[in-house]
Amino acid sequence: MRKEPLLLIGRAAAWFCVAVITLLSLLPGEEMVRTDLGGHAEHVLAYAIAALIVAYAYNDIAPYRVFGALILYAACLEYLQRFSPGRHSRLIDFAFSALGVGVGAAIFVIGRKLLRAGNEQT
């Protein structure tokens, strides 16, 4: 498979992640459904997965910019929850979202280094 279709699929997946996080973040409180993981674990998991996918899809951009943009986006969404009925903005929720970006960033950076080291040995 050529690189361009993979890049397009990756970028579509990245924007899909961003859209899903937006939707779930801004749903009114009575429409929200939680998993057994709990809210904070959901924040970490959602943002870690999004960070991995977005960083992979936009690997031509410096990773710190991608991760910084996701953290800023998490802050914006947390603030916007003030305007969604039955939802509240909380600093602790933002902190877990940012932690998720950090977890995704660490996995991405370590994985990329391991792949590069493996390619250099062959």
N, C-alpha and C positions, 0 to 999 in steps of 0.2 A: 504494500500500500504506500502511495506517495505521501510525503510529509504534509502537503497542503490540506488534504481531507482530514488527516489526524488533527492538525492545528484547528481547523474549523469545528470539528467535533469537540475538541477540548475547550475551545472558547464558548461554544454553545452550552456545554456542561457548566462552565464557570458562571455564565450569566443566569443559567437555570438555578444554580445554587444561591446566587445573590437574590433572585426573584423569590425563591421559596423562603429564604430567611426574612425578606421584607414582608411577605404575606403573613408568615407565622408571628412576626414581631408586632404587626399592627392590627391583627385580628381583634375584634372586641372581646372583652373578657369572657362573656357567656358562650362564645363560640370556640374558645380555646380548649384543646384536649392535651392532657399531659400523659407522658409515658410513666412507667414505674421507676425510671431513672431519677426523676425529680428535675426541677427547673434548672438548677445550676449545672448538673451533668449534661442536660440537653444543650445548654448554651455552649459548654466546652466542646461537646461532640459535633454540633452543627458547625461551629466556627473552625474547628480543626479540619474537618472534611472540606469545607469551603476553601480554607487557606491552601490546602494541598492541591485542590483542583485548579484554583485560580493561579497559583504559582506555577503549576505545570503548564497551564494554557498560555500564560504570559511570561514564559521563561526568557523572553528577550528583554524584559524589564528587570531592573535590579530588584532582587527579592525584598530588600528592606522597604522599597517603595510600595510593592504589592501588599506586604503585611501592614505597613503603616496606613495605607488606604483602607484596608479592612478594619483596622482598629478604629479609625476615624468614622467609618461607616457604622460600626457597632455603636459608637457613641451617639451618632445622629439618630439611629433607630431607637435607641433607649430614650432619648429626649422626646422623640415623636410619639412614644407610647403615652405620654401625658394627654394627648388629644384623642386617644382611642378609648371609647367607653369601657369602663371596668378594668382598665389597665393602669399601671403606675410605673414611673421611672424610678429605678433604684441603682445607685452606684455599685452595689454588690453584684447586680446582674450584669452591668457593663464590665466589671472586673472579671467575671467568669467568661464573658464573651472574648475579652482581650486575652485571657489565659488560653482559651481555645485556639486563637490565632497563633499564640506563642507555641503551643504544642504542635500545631500544623506546620509552623515555620521550622521548628526543630527537626521534625520528621523529614520535611522536604530537604533541608540543607544537609542533614546527615545522609539521607538517601542519595542525594546528588553526588556527594563526595565519594560515597562507596561505589556508585556506578562509574564515576570517572576513574577511580583507582583501579577498578576491575578492568576497564577498557585499556588503561595504560599497561597493564600486565599482559594483555593478549597481543 
